[in-house]
Amino acid sequence: MARPYADPDAVARKIVEIANTTEPVQDGRLYTELINAAFLQAGGSPDEYTRSTRGGYGDMNPGFM
């Protein structure tokens, strides 16, 4: 079965899409929990998310879920 988010670029596009539709909270900040949950509901996996963010937030918090 092909994973829709096996490509890190596809993951990045999906995360940006989700972030753009997420309601900001205090000072325009986004709850990462909402983005993570929406990504998982869209068929993504924690491993795909982490691979797409290497060198960024994923390395600082590899167990985001």
C-alpha positions as CSV (number, residue, x, y, z in Angstrom):
1,M,0.0,0.0,0.0
2,A,1.5,3.4,-1.0
3,R,1.8,6.0,1.7
4,P,0.5,9.4,0.6
5,Y,3.1,11.1,2.7
6,A,6.2,9.0,2.0
7,D,7.7,12.0,0.2
8,P,9.0,14.6,2.7
9,D,7.9,17.4,0.3
10,A,4.3,16.1,0.3
11,V,4.4,16.0,4.1
12,A,5.7,19.6,4.2
13,R,2.9,20.8,1.9
14,K,0.3,19.0,4.0
15,I,1.6,20.5,7.2
16,V,1.5,24.0,5.8
17,E,-2.0,23.4,4.4
18,I,-3.1,22.3,7.9
19,A,-1.4,25.2,9.6
20,N,-3.0,27.6,7.3
21,T,-6.5,26.3,8.2
22,T,-5.8,26.1,12.0
23,E,-7.2,28.9,14.1
24,P,-4.4,30.9,15.8
25,V,-4.5,31.3,19.6
26,Q,-2.7,33.9,21.7
27,D,-0.4,36.2,19.7
28,G,-1.1,34.3,16.4
29,R,0.5,31.1,17.8
30,L,-0.8,27.6,16.7
31,Y,-1.2,24.6,18.9
32,T,1.1,22.0,17.4
33,E,-1.1,19.3,18.9
34,L,-3.9,20.4,16.5
35,I,-1.6,20.2,13.5
36,N,-0.2,16.9,14.6
37,A,-3.7,15.4,15.1
38,A,-4.9,16.7,11.8
39,F,-1.9,15.2,10.0
40,L,-2.5,11.8,11.6
41,Q,-6.2,12.0,10.7
42,A,-5.2,12.8,7.1
43,G,-3.3,9.5,6.9
44,G,0.2,10.6,7.9
45,S,2.3,8.8,10.5
46,P,4.6,10.1,13.2
47,D,7.6,8.6,11.4
48,E,6.7,10.5,8.2
49,Y,6.3,13.7,10.1
50,T,9.6,13.3,11.8
51,R,11.5,12.4,8.6
52,S,10.1,15.5,6.9
53,T,11.2,17.9,9.7
54,R,14.8,16.6,10.2
55,G,17.0,19.5,11.1
56,G,14.0,21.3,12.5
57,Y,11.4,20.8,15.2
58,G,11.3,17.0,14.6
59,D,14.9,16.6,15.8
60,M,14.2,18.7,18.9
61,N,11.1,16.6,19.8
62,P,11.2,13.3,18.0
63,G,8.4,11.8,20.1
64,F,5.9,14.5,19.3
65,M,3.0,12.2,19.9
